[in-house]
């Protein structure tokens, strides 16, 4: 099973700032089969990024993903008030498909 | 727009079987793969397993001995059964649709909390 470790656990930022979230895998998996989700309290997760860097339908271009191998990054270029949430990475290169433990972006 | 809706008991006794159903709003149940994912209160996400439109299943090995996912295309729904539950199975259970060709999830139900307690 591939373990995904997200860092930092919590990121405290102000609206307009840049957020950078990391996701590191315990081993390599099928190339770039890495997704990112956003989850707000009481809601289901929302798919943001797949294939490490492709935005899902309707996702603003302030969200971007990068990385390969075992190291991946989600960047939010300028935080909007609605972006304060928990973010999860997920690998789908190797079953069982696993998620990171989550990273919270909170208002500073 | 696809809509998914979970239903089932919110309280299950230890050692019993948890049963949930996910109703899918369109006939796309015949064209996609469908997953169950759970989230213990205040914790992260765990993929439970999927079923394909043809009935092929793939389960998380950590739950495989206790999980059954089934499909009823005539009712546009799929179901989860998890046997011999314990308090560790208390979670919000989500059903979700997979993107074609990849086990990532573009449509989700709103989730249903299942508590395991006597």
Boltz contact constraints between the chains, C-beta under 6 A:
constraints:
  - contact:
      token1: [A, 35]
      token2: [B, 104]
      max_distance: 6.0
  - contact:
      token1: [A, 44]
      token2: [B, 94]
      max_distance: 6.0
  - contact:
      token1: [A, 44]
      token2: [B, 108]
      max_distance: 6.0
  - contact:
      token1: [A, 44]
      token2: [B, 111]
      max_distance: 6.0
  - contact:
      token1: [A, 47]
      token2: [B, 106]
      max_distance: 6.0
  - contact:
      token1: [A, 50]
      token2: [B, 104]
      max_distance: 6.0
  - contact:
      token1: [A, 88]
      token2: [B, 45]
      max_distance: 6.0
  - contact:
      token1: [A, 92]
      token2: [B, 102]
      max_distance: 6.0
  - contact:
      token1: [A, 92]
      token2: [B, 103]
      max_distance: 6.0
  - contact:
      token1: [A, 92]
      token2: [B, 104]
      max_distance: 6.0
  - contact:
      token1: [A, 95]
      token2: [B, 58]
      max_distance: 6.0
  - contact:
      token1: [A, 96]
      token2: [B, 60]
      max_distance: 6.0
  - contact:
      token1: [A, 97]
      token2: [B, 47]
      max_distance: 6.0
  - contact:
      token1: [A, 97]
      token2: [B, 103]
      max_distance: 6.0
  - contact:
      token1: [A, 99]
      token2: [B, 44]
      max_distance: 6.0
  - contact:
      token1: [A, 99]
      token2: [B, 45]
      max_distance: 6.0
  - contact:
      token1: [A, 101]
      token2: [B, 44]
      max_distance: 6.0
  - contact:
      token1: [A, 102]
      token2: [B, 44]
      max_distance: 6.0
